Amino acid sequence: NDVICLDNYFTGNKQNINHLRENPHFELIRHDVTFPLYIEVDEIYNLACPASPVHYQHDPVQTTKTSVHGAINMLGLAKRTGAKFFQASTSEVYGDPHVHPQREEYWGNVNPIGIRSCYDEGKRCAETLAFDYHRQHKLRIKVARIFNTYGPRMHPNDGRVVSNFIMQALQNEDITLYGDGNQTRSFCYADDLIEAFVRIMATDDSFTGPVNIGNPNEFTIKQLAETVIELTGSASNIKYLPLPSDDPMQRKPDISLARRELDWEPTIQLKEGLTSTINYFDGLLKSGDKKAKVRRAA
């Protein structure tokens, strides 16, 4: 396939795609999806929006614009070209859930006016837009709700729990846990996630989603910290800090629909994925790329 990649580099880095730059089937355009784009395409993967609290809370108005205006612009492009449209949604549409594990039928428990709302509600609105374009304009859409994902090439300063813990452990700094560490998350390795994306886009047009994509193995944040310390051989201690507002206490996908419709489930388990990610961050530190002043994890 010929692939056109758009990025405004708010959280991305050109170094992440250096290995693709000379590929004749790959093209890079610096562009912000809050502005219209006029190109000819067959498929659109709308992955745009900063996903870590550090980044999406930096400019919450722009975060909402990215999800809402960005979806409108990309759906408009899909309408004009007849392209199939993939919307990268999020487990944050479930908010702080009262249902566990989370199924696609659950409508969520989201604070519409909190500090996380720019991301949560922006993604919920993007789903609404996708389905309205599908119903009104017969667009072919696919909506995936992505749960916590990690892997090499994550930004070392993105404030997410995996990158925070690894960077702190590699530098023998205190590992900062917010709350008592008993809140749970499910961590999916990036390779498994991309495989799911490709399978979703290959489904029959009648399958729109939304479909949960994530690893159903659930870990407490404290367990994650202890695993990172073990795998890095770190001398770090765990430091407990107050829990931020609207931080979900539980996060675990029910992936029954993905198993049934996509014949998909994660194959890379936490220790294997963490080992690859640790090696990546260790390489950054040894190369002198210490941009990471570790911030709050979520």
VOBA-1610 file (N, C-alpha, C; in pm, whole numbers, padded with zeros to 5 digits, always signed):
BEGIN
Asn+00083-00121+00000Asn+00000+00000+00000Asn+00086+00125+00000Asp+00036+00231-00061Asp+00096+00363-00044Asp+00034+00427+00079Val+00119+00474+00169Val+00074+00527+00298Val+00113+00674+00309Ile+00016+00759+00339Ile+00040+00900+00365Ile+00021+00922+00514Cys+00124+00971+00580Cys+00122+00994+00725Cys+00112+01143+00753Leu+00013+01181+00836Leu-00002+01320+00878Leu+00038+01331+01025Asp+00112+01436+01058Asp+00146+01460+01198Asp+00179+01608+01216Asn+00135+01666+01328Asn+00174+01804+01358Asn+00287+01808+01461Tyr+00334+01691+01504Tyr+00449+01676+01595Tyr+00426+01736+01733Phe+00300+01752+01774Phe+00276+01799+01911Phe+00329+01697+02012Thr+00301+01571+01988Thr+00358+01467+02074Thr+00445+01370+01996Gly+00443+01377+01862Gly+00522+01286+01781Gly+00665+01333+01763Asn+00743+01250+01698Asn+00885+01279+01677Asn+00926+01218+01543Lys+00992+01297+01461Lys+01034+01246+01330Lys+01126+01125+01342Gln+01200+01117+01452Gln+01292+01003+01469Gln+01215+00871+01473Asn+01088+00876+01516Asn+01010+00752+01524Asn+00985+00689+01388Ile+00993+00768+01282Ile+00965+00714+01148Ile+01084+00726+01055Asn+01203+00747+01111Asn+01323+00756+01027Asn+01341+00633+00938His+01303+00516+00993His+01322+00391+00918His+01226+00380+00800Leu+01127+00469+00793Leu+01030+00466+00683Leu+01054+00573+00579Arg+01138+00670+00609Arg+01147+00791+00526Arg+01191+00762+00383Glu+01274+00661+00363Glu+01324+00629+00229Glu+01237+00528+00155Asn+01132+00482+00221Asn+01043+00385+00157Asn+00960+00457+00051Pro+00964+00414-00075Pro+00892+00485-00181Pro+00740+00481-00165His+00690+00393-00080His+00546+00384-00059His+00499+00463+00063Phe+00591+00538+00124Phe+00558+00615+00245Phe+00578+00764+00217Glu+00479+00844+00258Glu+00486+00988+00238Glu+00446+01058+00368Leu+00521+01160+00405Leu+00497+01232+00530Leu+00454+01375+00501Ile+00343+01417+00566Ile+00294+01553+00552Ile+00278+01613+00691Arg+00336+01733+00711Arg+00313+01803+00837Arg+00178+01873+00828His+00084+01829+00911His-00052+01881+00900His-00125+01863+01034Asp-00214+01956+01064Asp-00298+01949+01183Asp-00441+01919+01136Val-00501+01813+01190Val-00632+01770+01140Val-00745+01867+01175Thr-00717+01967+01258Thr-00821+02066+01283Thr-00842+02156+01162Phe-00756+02141+01061Phe-00773+02211+00933Phe-00806+02109+00826Pro-00886+02146+00727Pro-00924+02052+00620Pro-00803+02004+00541Leu-00817+01887+00482Leu-00711+01828+00400Leu-00773+01779+00269Tyr-00705+01805+00159Tyr-00758+01768+00028Tyr-00658+01676-00042Ile-00679+01547-00025Ile-00598+01445-00091Ile-00692+01333-00136Glu-00637+01238-00213Glu-00716+01124-00259Glu-00669+00999-00185Val-00760+00934-00114Val-00725+00817-00034Val-00837+00713-00041Asp-00803+00590-00005Asp-00900+00480-00001Asp-00940+00443+00141Glu-00848+00465+00235Glu-00876+00435+00376Glu-00819+00547+00462Ile-00887+00578+00571Ile-00841+00681+00665Ile-00837+00620+00805Tyr-00722+00630+00869Tyr-00710+00593+01009Tyr-00696+00723+01089Asn-00799+00762+01160Asn-00794+00886+01237Asn-00746+00856+01379Leu-00615+00868+01399Leu-00553+00842+01529Leu-00520+00972+01602Ala-00559+01086+01545Ala-00512+01214+01596Ala-00573+01246+01732Cys-00490+01289+01823Cys-00525+01348+01954Cys-00421+01303+02056Pro-00365+01398+02131Pro-00276+01357+02240Pro-00353+01271+02339Ala-00290+01163+02385Ala-00363+01065+02466Ala-00319+01060+02612Ser-00213+01129+02647Ser-00171+01127+02787Ser-00218+01254+02856Pro-00256+01245+02985Pro-00307+01364+03056Pro-00211+01482+03052Val-00081+01458+03062Val+00016+01568+03057Val-00001+01649+02930His-00021+01580+02819His-00031+01648+02690His-00170+01701+02662Tyr-00275+01622+02690Tyr-00407+01672+02654Tyr-00459+01779+02749Gln-00404+01785+02871Gln-00443+01891+02964Gln-00359+02018+02945His-00254+02009+02865His-00171+02128+02838His-00252+02235+02766Asp-00337+02195+02672Asp-00421+02288+02597Asp-00555+02218+02575Pro-00642+02217+02678Pro-00765+02137+02669Pro-00859+02180+02557Val-00862+02310+02526Val-00949+02355+02416Val-00901+02295+02284Gln-00769+02298+02262Gln-00715+02239+02139Gln-00736+02089+02135Thr-00732+02023+02252Thr-00757+01880+02258Thr-00898+01848+02208Thr-00996+01926+02256Thr-01133+01905+02211Thr-01146+01933+02061Lys-01080+02039+02016Lys-01084+02070+01873Lys-01025+01956+01790Thr-00916+01898+01839Thr-00852+01789+01765Thr-00947+01671+01747Ser-01019+01636+01854Ser-01112+01523+01845Ser-01234+01557+01763Val-01290+01678+01783Val-01418+01711+01719Val-01397+01770+01579His-01322+01880+01569His-01296+01936+01436His-01218+01837+01351Gly-01123+01768+01414Gly-01044+01669+01340Gly-01131+01560+01281Ala-01226+01509+01362Ala-01315+01406+01312Ala-01403+01459+01199Ile-01453+01582+01215Ile-01537+01641+01109Ile-01458+01653+00979Asn-01334+01699+00988Asn-01253+01715+00867Asn-01220+01581+00802Met-01184+01482+00883Met-01148+01352+00826Met-01271+01276+00776Leu-01383+01291+00844Leu-01507+01230+00795Leu-01552+01298+00665Gly-01531+01429+00658Gly-01561+01501+00534Gly-01475+01452+00419Leu-01346+01426+00448Leu-01257+01371+00347Leu-01304+01233+00303Ala-01346+01152+00401Ala-01397+01018+00368Ala-01524+01027+00283Lys-01610+01120+00315Lys-01733+01138+00237Lys-01701+01176+00093Arg-01606+01270+00075Arg-01572+01317-00060Arg-01507+01209-00144Thr-01418+01129-00081Thr-01341+01030-00157Thr-01404+00891-00156Gly-01505+00870-00070Gly-01561+00736-00057Gly-01474+00641+00022Ala-01382+00696+00102Ala-01287+00614+00177Ala-01353+00547+00297Lys-01298+00433+00333Lys-01335+00367+00458Lys-01268+00443+00573Phe-01340+00460+00684Phe-01293+00548+00792Phe-01279+00471+00922Phe-01160+00483+00983Phe-01131+00420+01113Phe-01116+00529+01217Gln-01194+00520+01325Gln-01183+00616+01435Gln-01119+00548+01555Ala-01003+00602+01596Ala-00938+00553+01717Ala-01003+00620+01837Ser-01093+00547+01901Ser-01157+00596+02022Ser-01080+00542+02143Thr-01138+00544+02258Thr-01063+00518+02380Thr-01150+00455+02488Ser-01085+00383+02577Ser-01156+00331+02695Ser-01204+00444+02785Glu-01150+00565+02766Glu-01193+00678+02848Glu-01339+00716+02823Val-01398+00666+02713Val-01542+00692+02693Val-01624+00626+02803Tyr-01566+00528+02875Tyr-01637+00463+02985Tyr-01620+00539+03117Gly-01529+00638+03121Gly-01509+00717+03242Gly-01460+00631+03357Asp-01513+00658+03477Asp-01484+00577+03596Asp-01597+00475+03606Pro-01578+00356+03550Pro-01692+00268+03521Pro-01755+00205+03644His-01888+00186+03636His-01962+00111+03736His-01981-00034+03693Val-01937-00065+03571Val-01948-00200+03516Val-01806-00253+03494His-01781-00378+03535His-01646-00433+03525His-01653-00582+03493Pro-01581-00628+03388Pro-01505-00549+03291Pro-01600-00469+03201Gln-01543-00379+03120Gln-01626-00292+03039Gln-01660-00358+02906Arg-01791-00361+02877Arg-01840-00411+02748Arg-01881-00292+02662Glu-01888-00314+02532Glu-01920-00206+02439Glu-02060-00149+02461Glu-02151-00228+02519Glu-02288-00181+02542Glu-02296-00080+02656Tyr-02191-00073+02739Tyr-02194+00016+02855Tyr-02175+00161+02811Trp-02262+00251+02857Trp-02259+00391+02813Trp-02161+00477+02893Gly-02112+00425+03003Gly-02006+00497+03074Gly-02054+00584+03190Asn-01955+00633+03263Asn-01977+00721+03379Asn-01871+00830+03371Val-01900+00934+03293Val-01800+01035+03259Val-01839+01171+03319Asn-01742+01238+03379Asn-01760+01375+03426Asn-01747+01468+03305Pro-01851+01542+03267Pro-01842+01626+03147Pro-01772+01759+03168Ile-01737+01793+03294Ile-01678+01925+03320Ile-01547+01915+03398Gly-01486+01797+03403Gly-01363+01780+03478Gly-01239+01808+03394Ile-01122+01790+03455Ile-00997+01823+03385Ile-00963+01719+03278Arg-01025+01602+03283Arg-01004+01500+03180Arg-01111+01505+03070Ser-01210+01592+03088Ser-01326+01591+02999Ser-01293+01629+02856Cys-01193+01715+02838Cys-01156+01755+02702Cys-01122+01633+02617Tyr-01058+01536+02678Tyr-01023+01413+02606Tyr-01141+01316+02602Asp-01201+01289+02720Asp-01308+01189+02728Asp-01427+01228+02641Glu-01474+01352+02657Glu-01592+01395+02584Glu-01561+01423+02437Gly-01439+01468+02409Gly-01400+01486+02269Gly-01406+01355+02193Lys-01357+01248+02255Lys-01359+01117+02190Lys-01502+01062+02180Arg-01584+01089+02281Arg-01724+01046+02274Arg-01795+01117+02158Cys-01767+01247+02143Cys-01828+01322+02034Cys-01779+01271+01898Ala-01652+01235+01889Ala-01599+01181+01764Ala-01670+01052+01726Glu-01700+00968+01824Glu-01778+00846+01795Glu-01916+00884+01742Thr-01980+00982+01807Thr-02112+01027+01762Thr-02108+01072+01617Leu-02007+01153+01584Leu-01994+01203+01448Leu-01976+01089+01348Ala-01892+00991+01384Ala-01870+00878+01294Ala-02000+00805+01265Phe-02078+00780+01368Phe-02202+00706+01347Phe-02308+00790+01276Asp-02307+00922+01299Asp-02401+01007+01225Asp-02365+01015+01077Tyr-02236+01023+01045Tyr-02195+01019+00904Tyr-02231+00884+00841His-02220+00778+00921His-02256+00644+00872His-02405+00637+00841Arg-02488+00686+00934Arg-02633+00679+00914Arg-02680+00777+00807Gln-02626+00898+00808Gln-02676+01003+00719Gln-02616+00996+00579His-02486+00962+00572His-02416+00967+00443His-02367+00829+00396Lys-02404+00725+00472Lys-02369+00586+00433Lys-02217+00564+00431Leu-02143+00637+00511Leu-01998+00616+00518Leu-01969+00478+00578Arg-01862+00418+00529Arg-01813+00293+00588Arg-01722+00328+00705Ile-01764+00295+00827Ile-01687+00334+00945Ile-01650+00212+01029Lys-01540+00230+01104Lys-01495+00132+01202Lys-01451+00211+01326Val-01503+00175+01442Val-01468+00246+01565Val-01407+00147+01664Ala-01284+00178+01708Ala-01214+00093+01805Ala-01193+00171+01934Arg-01228+00110+02045Arg-01204+00171+02177Arg-01076+00111+02235Ile-00973+00193+02237Ile-00839+00147+02272Ile-00815+00161+02422Phe-00773+00052+02484Phe-00736+00054+02625Phe-00586+00081+02636Asn-00536+00093+02758Asn-00396+00132+02779Asn-00301+00054+02690Thr-00219+00127+02616Thr-00125+00069+02521Thr+00015+00122+02549Tyr+00116+00041+02523Tyr+00254+00082+02551Tyr+00346+00013+02452Gly+00471+00059+02448Gly+00570-00006+02363Gly+00683+00090+02330Pro+00784+00043+02258Pro+00894+00130+02214Pro+00842+00250+02136Arg+00918+00358+02140Arg+00890+00486+02075Arg+00785+00570+02148Met+00741+00526+02266Met+00661+00615+02349Met+00746+00736+02384His+00682+00850+02405His+00754+00970+02449His+00796+00949+02595Pro+00924+00970+02628Pro+00968+00946+02766Pro+00905+01041+02867Asn+00849+01151+02820Asn+00791+01252+02909Asn+00641+01264+02887Asp+00575+01154+02850Asp+00433+01167+02819Asp+00343+01153+02942Gly+00402+01125+03057Gly+00323+01121+03179Gly+00243+00995+03199Arg+00254+00899+03109Arg+00178+00775+03126Arg+00253+00682+03221Val+00176+00593+03280Val+00230+00517+03392Val+00346+00426+03349Val+00339+00363+03232Val+00446+00272+03190Val+00575+00350+03166Ser+00569+00456+03089Ser+00690+00534+03061Ser+00744+00600+03187Asn+00656+00652+03274Asn+00701+00711+03400Asn+00780+00611+03483Phe+00719+00494+03504Phe+00782+00395+03592Phe+00915+00348+03536Ile+00920+00324+03405Ile+01044+00275+03345Ile+01154+00380+03356Met+01123+00504+03321Met+01224+00610+03328Met+01272+00632+03471Gln+01180+00628+03567Gln+01220+00644+03706Gln+01307+00527+03752Ala+01267+00406+03715Ala+01342+00288+03758Ala+01482+00285+03698Leu+01494+00319+03570Leu+01625+00315+03505Leu+01721+00417+03565Gln+01666+00522+03626Gln+01750+00625+03687Gln+01754+00613+03839Asn+01701+00499+03891Asn+01700+00471+04035Asn+01634+00583+04115Glu+01534+00646+04055Glu+01456+00748+04124Glu+01334+00683+04190Asp+01272+00754+04286Asp+01149+00703+04345Asp+01043+00684+04237Ile+00972+00572+04245Ile+00860+00549+04155Ile+00735+00605+04220Thr+00671+00699+04153Thr+00558+00772+04211Thr+00427+00703+04177Leu+00357+00659+04282Leu+00224+00602+04269Leu+00123+00701+04324Tyr+00013+00715+04253Tyr-00091+00807+04296Tyr-00206+00728+04356Gly-00246+00764+04478Gly-00340+00684+04554Gly-00266+00571+04623Asp-00340+00462+04652Asp-00277+00349+04723Asp-00217+00246+04628Gly-00227+00271+04497Gly-00170+00179+04399Gly-00258+00062+04366Asn-00380+00059+04422Asn-00470-00054+04396Asn-00564-00032+04279Gln-00558+00089+04218Gln-00636+00107+04095Gln-00577+00017+03986Thr-00662-00032+03899Thr-00618-00134+03802Thr-00619-00080+03660Arg-00530-00137+03580Arg-00523-00108+03437Arg-00492-00238+03362Ser-00520-00238+03233Ser-00487-00350+03146Ser-00399-00296+03035Phe-00283-00357+03015Phe-00181-00300+02927Phe-00164-00386+02802Cys-00185-00323+02686Cys-00175-00392+02557Cys-00051-00343+02483Tyr+00030-00435+02434Tyr+00151-00400+02361Tyr+00114-00349+02222Ala+00191-00252+02173Ala+00157-00181+02049Ala+00141-00275+01930Asp+00225-00377+01917Asp+00216-00468+01802Asp+00080-00538+01797Asp+00031-00579+01914Asp-00101-00643+01920Asp-00209-00544+01878Leu-00196-00419+01920Leu-00294-00317+01887Leu-00303-00296+01736Ile-00188-00284+01670Ile-00186-00259+01526Ile-00245-00376+01448Glu-00219-00497+01494Glu-00279-00614+01431Glu-00431-00605+01437Ala-00483-00559+01550Ala-00628-00543+01563Ala-00680-00437+01468Phe-00607-00326+01452Phe-00649-00220+01358Phe-00668-00278+01218Val-00568-00352+01173Val-00571-00406+01038Val-00689-00503+01021Arg-00713-00583+01124Arg-00823-00679+01116Arg-00959-00608+01116Ile-00971-00501+01193Ile-01097-00425+01194Ile-01126-00370+01056Met-01025-00311+00992Met-01047-00250+00860Met-01077-00355+00753Ala-01042-00480+00779Ala-01066-00586+00681Ala-01204-00651+00698Thr-01278-00611+00801Thr-01409-00672+00823Thr-01510-00623+00719Asp-01619-00698+00711Asp-01729-00660+00623Asp-01783-00522+00661Asp-01837-00450+00562Asp-01886-00315+00587Asp-01997-00310+00691Ser-02065-00422+00714Ser-02174-00424+00812Ser-02122-00413+00955Phe-01994-00445+00974Phe-01937-00436+01110Phe-01876-00298+01130Thr-01935-00220+01218Thr-01889-00083+01244Thr-01817-00068+01377Gly-01834-00164+01468Gly-01793-00140+01605Gly-01904-00060+01674Pro-01874+00002+01788Pro-01742+00006+01850Pro-01699-00129+01905Val-01567-00149+01905Val-01511-00274+01955Val-01394-00242+02048Asn-01394-00307+02163Asn-01284-00289+02259Asn-01158-00356+02208Ile-01046-00283+02215Ile-00915-00339+02181Ile-00822-00314+02299Gly-00781-00421+02362Gly-00692-00409+02477Gly-00660-00546+02531Asn-00576-00550+02632Asn-00537-00676+02694Asn-00625-00698+02817Pro-00698-00809+02824Pro-00790-00830+02936Pro-00722-00870+03066Asn-00590-00890+03065Asn-00520-00922+03189Asn-00505-00794+03272Glu-00557-00797+03393Glu-00569-00678+03476Glu-00460-00678+03583Phe-00395-00563+03601Phe-00290-00547+03702Phe-00317-00422+03783Thr-00281-00425+03911Thr-00284-00301+03988Thr-00163-00218+03949Ile-00174-00088+03972Ile-00062+00001+03941Ile+00059-00036+04028Lys+00033-00080+04149Lys+00144-00123+04236Lys+00213-00247+04178Gln+00137-00341+04125Gln+00197-00459+04061Gln+00283-00418+03943Leu+00236-00321+03865Leu+00315-00274+03751Leu+00448-00216+03800Ala+00442-00133+03904Ala+00565-00073+03957Ala+00663-00180+04003Glu+00612-00280+04073Glu+00699-00386+04124Glu+00759-00467+04009Thr+00682-00488+03903Thr+00732-00563+03787Thr+00841-00484+03716Val+00822-00353+03700Val+00924-00269+03636Val+01053-00269+03718Ile+01041-00259+03849Ile+01160-00263+03936Ile+01234-00396+03920Glu+01157-00505+03914Glu+01217-00638+03897Glu+01291-00649+03763Leu+01227-00605+03654Leu+01285-00623+03521Leu+01404-00530+03497Thr+01406-00417+03561Thr+01519-00324+03543Thr+01631-00347+03643Gly+01603-00426+03748Gly+01702-00443+03854Gly+01728-00314+03929Ser+01625-00230+03939Ser+01641-00095+03993Ser+01647-00096+04145Ala+01710+00008+04198Ala+01712+00032+04342Ala+01602+00130+04384Ser+01509+00159+04296Ser+01403+00256+04323Ser+01313+00209+04437Asn+01262+00307+04512Asn+01158+00283+04611Asn+01025+00337+04556Ile+00916+00289+04613Ile+00783+00336+04571Ile+00740+00449+04664Lys+00696+00559+04603Lys+00651+00677+04677Lys+00504+00701+04645Tyr+00421+00717+04749Tyr+00277+00734+04731Tyr+00239+00881+04740Leu+00159+00926+04644Leu+00112+01064+04638Leu-00040+01065+04624Pro-00106+01180+04650Pro-00253+01185+04642Pro-00304+01153+04502Leu-00420+01088+04497Leu-00482+01051+04370Leu-00545+01173+04304Pro-00516+01198+04177Pro-00577+01312+04106Pro-00727+01293+04087Ser-00795+01403+04056Ser-00940+01398+04038Ser-00976+01322+03910Asp-01088+01251+03917Asp-01146+01177+03803Asp-01058+01064+03752Asp-00959+01020+03831Asp-00874+00910+03788Asp-00952+00779+03804Pro-00975+00702+03696Pro-01056+00581+03706Pro-00992+00478+03798Met-01075+00409+03875Met-01023+00308+03968Met-01005+00172+03900Gln-01082+00146+03795Gln-01073+00017+03728Gln-01073+00035+03577Arg-00997-00050+03511Arg-00994-00044+03365Arg-00959-00184+03314Lys-01057-00250+03253Lys-01034-00384+03198Lys-01134-00407+03085Pro-01086-00438+02965Pro-01178-00458+02854Pro-01238-00598+02852Asp-01363-00605+02816Asp-01422-00731+02774Asp-01399-00738+02623Ile-01320-00833+02577Ile-01285-00839+02434Ile-01358-00953+02362Ser-01473-00993+02417Ser-01550-01102+02353Ser-01585-01068+02209Leu-01623-00942+02184Leu-01661-00901+02048Leu-01541-00909+01954Ala-01423-00863+01999Ala-01302-00870+01916Ala-01264-01015+01886Arg-01278-01100+01985Arg-01246-01241+01963Arg-01339-01300+01858Arg-01467-01265+01866Arg-01567-01324+01777Arg-01559-01267+01635Glu-01551-01136+01623Glu-01558-01071+01492Glu-01423-01058+01422Leu-01315-01050+01500Leu-01183-01026+01442Leu-01091-01147+01455Asp-01135-01248+01532Asp-01047-01360+01566Asp-00915-01307+01623Trp-00929-01211+01715Trp-00813-01142+01770Trp-00811-01146+01921Glu-00693-01162+01976Glu-00667-01137+02116Glu-00517-01113+02130Pro-00475-01042+02234Pro-00332-01012+02249Pro-00249-01138+02266Thr-00129-01134+02209Thr-00037-01248+02222Thr+00087-01214+02303Ile+00113-01085+02321Ile+00234-01041+02393Ile+00194-01000+02534Gln+00244-01074+02631Gln+00205-01048+02769Gln+00298-00945+02834Leu+00260-00901+02954Leu+00317-00781+03012Leu+00470-00785+03026Lys+00525-00892+03081Lys+00670-00894+03103Lys+00747-00889+02972Glu+00698-00959+02870Glu+00765-00958+02740Glu+00761-00817+02680Gly+00644-00754+02683Gly+00631-00621+02627Gly+00710-00517+02705Leu+00709-00529+02838Leu+00786-00435+02920Leu+00935-00447+02893Thr+00983-00569+02870Thr+01126-00588+02844Thr+01169-00512+02718Ser+01089-00521+02611Ser+01121-00447+02488Ser+01116-00296+02511Thr+01018-00253+02588Thr+01002-00110+02614Thr+01114-00057+02703Ile+01152-00134+02801Ile+01265-00097+02888Ile+01393-00083+02806Asn+01416-00177+02714Asn+01536-00171+02630Asn+01538-00043+02546Tyr+01420-00003+02497Tyr+01411+00121+02418Tyr+01447+00242+02503Phe+01387+00255+02621Phe+01414+00371+02706Phe+01558+00370+02757Asp+01610+00252+02784Asp+01749+00242+02827Asp+01842+00294+02717Gly+01809+00263+02593Gly+01887+00314+02480Gly+01881+00465+02470Leu+01763+00523+02496Leu+01750+00669+02494Leu+01841+00733+02598Leu+01837+00678+02718Leu+01919+00735+02826Leu+02068+00722+02797Lys+02108+00609+02743Lys+02250+00588+02713Lys+02297+00675+02598Ser+02202+00715+02510Ser+02239+00802+02398Ser+02241+00949+02439Gly+02202+00975+02565Gly+02203+01112+02614Gly+02072+01185+02592Asp+01969+01115+02543Asp+01840+01178+02521Asp+01759+01170+02650Lys+01779+01267+02737Lys+01715+01265+02868Lys+01609+01374+02878Lys+01525+01383+02778Lys+01419+01483+02779Lys+01320+01459+02892Ala+01324+01338+02948Ala+01220+01301+03043Ala+01248+01357+03182Lys+01177+01460+03217Lys+01162+01496+03357Lys+01028+01438+03394Val+01027+01328+03466Val+00908+01245+03476Val+00795+01321+03543Arg+00676+01311+03483Arg+00560+01380+03534Arg+00456+01280+03580Arg+00339+01333+03620Arg+00235+01250+03678Arg+00185+01142+03581Ala+00175+01020+03632Ala+00120+00910+03553Ala-00030+00905+03570Ala-00098+00851+03469Ala-00243+00834+03477Ala-00282+00701+03412
//
